[in-house]
Amino acid sequence: MELAKQIGKYVTENLFYVDDGFEYDDDTSFIGEGLIDSMGVMELLAWVQATFDISVDQQEVTPDNFDSVNKLADFIRRKQSILVHSGV
């Protein structure tokens, strides 16, 4: 499954406080639109680490990395690229 679709599916099914599914584009702000709260961000963080087997430092949990499907997908790709290039 494409990364953005996988993220969208997860947040829609597990985190969004809306009943109408994912009717937003992949650049919609999760927090700005009130789709998830701070606890949702923490759940999303735990899911990302477990699902993609990456470690996320506390300072990386920012809106630039975790506030939309596309931002999160880009962040995951960067983290995975670092792991590949470091030989981990």
Backbone torsions as a table, in degrees:
resi	resn	phi	psi	omega
1	MET	NA	137.1	177.2
2	GLU	-58.7	143.1	-174.0
3	LEU	-56.7	-48.6	-178.9
4	ALA	-61.3	-40.0	178.6
5	LYS	-66.5	-38.9	179.0
6	GLN	-63.3	-43.5	178.3
7	ILE	-65.0	-47.6	179.6
8	GLY	-58.2	-41.8	178.7
9	LYS	-63.2	-45.1	-178.8
10	TYR	-63.0	-50.6	-175.9
11	VAL	-65.9	-36.0	178.6
12	THR	-65.0	-44.6	-175.4
13	GLU	-79.5	-23.0	-171.4
14	ASN	-121.7	-22.1	-170.6
15	LEU	-123.5	-31.8	-174.1
16	PHE	-66.6	137.7	176.2
17	TYR	-95.8	43.9	177.3
18	VAL	-132.1	153.0	-177.8
19	ASP	-100.5	-6.0	-172.7
20	ASP	-96.8	15.8	177.9
21	GLY	75.7	-164.9	-176.3
22	PHE	-92.1	90.6	179.7
23	GLU	-106.0	30.0	-176.8
24	TYR	-121.2	156.7	176.6
25	ASP	-81.1	171.9	-173.2
26	ASP	-72.9	-3.8	176.1
27	ASP	-104.1	0.6	-179.6
28	THR	-66.2	133.0	179.4
29	SER	-71.0	122.0	177.4
30	PHE	-60.9	-45.9	-175.3
31	ILE	-80.0	-45.2	-178.9
32	GLY	-58.9	-33.4	179.0
33	GLU	-90.7	-0.3	179.9
34	GLY	71.7	25.6	-177.0
35	LEU	-80.9	-32.5	174.0
36	ILE	-137.1	157.9	177.8
37	ASP	-109.9	-172.2	-177.1
38	SER	-61.9	-35.2	176.6
39	MET	-66.8	-35.7	176.6
40	GLY	-63.1	-38.8	177.0
41	VAL	-62.2	-40.9	179.4
42	MET	-66.5	-39.2	176.0
43	GLU	-64.2	-41.4	178.4
44	LEU	-62.4	-42.6	177.1
45	LEU	-58.3	-48.0	-179.8
46	ALA	-61.8	-42.0	179.1
47	TRP	-63.1	-45.9	-179.9
48	VAL	-58.6	-47.2	-178.2
49	GLN	-63.7	-42.5	-178.1
50	ALA	-73.4	-43.1	-174.6
51	THR	-71.9	-39.9	-173.9
52	PHE	-106.3	4.0	176.4
53	ASP	51.6	48.5	176.5
54	ILE	-124.2	152.1	176.2
55	SER	-98.3	132.7	-179.8
56	VAL	-117.1	121.8	177.3
57	ASP	-75.9	151.2	-178.2
58	GLN	-54.6	-40.4	-178.5
59	GLN	-70.1	-11.3	177.3
60	GLU	-86.7	-10.8	-179.6
61	VAL	-84.5	82.1	-176.7
62	THR	-129.8	164.1	175.0
63	PRO	-59.2	-30.6	178.3
64	ASP	-63.0	-24.4	-177.7
65	ASN	-109.1	-27.5	-168.6
66	PHE	-124.7	14.7	-171.2
67	ASP	-107.1	11.3	172.4
68	SER	-164.5	166.7	178.0
69	VAL	-59.8	-48.6	-177.0
70	ASN	-66.5	-40.9	178.6
71	LYS	-62.3	-42.0	-179.9
72	LEU	-68.7	-40.8	178.2
73	ALA	-62.0	-43.1	178.0
74	ASP	-62.5	-42.3	178.9
75	PHE	-61.5	-46.9	-180.0
76	ILE	-60.9	-43.9	178.7
77	ARG	-60.9	-42.2	178.2
78	ARG	-62.1	-45.5	-179.6
79	LYS	-63.1	-42.2	179.5
80	GLN	-66.4	-36.4	178.7
81	SER	-64.9	-40.2	177.7
82	ILE	-62.3	-41.6	179.1
83	LEU	-64.2	-41.5	-179.3
84	VAL	-65.2	-44.3	-176.7
85	HIS	-74.6	-22.0	178.9
86	SER	-90.1	-7.5	178.5
87	GLY	79.6	14.7	-179.3
88	VAL	-81.4	NA	NA
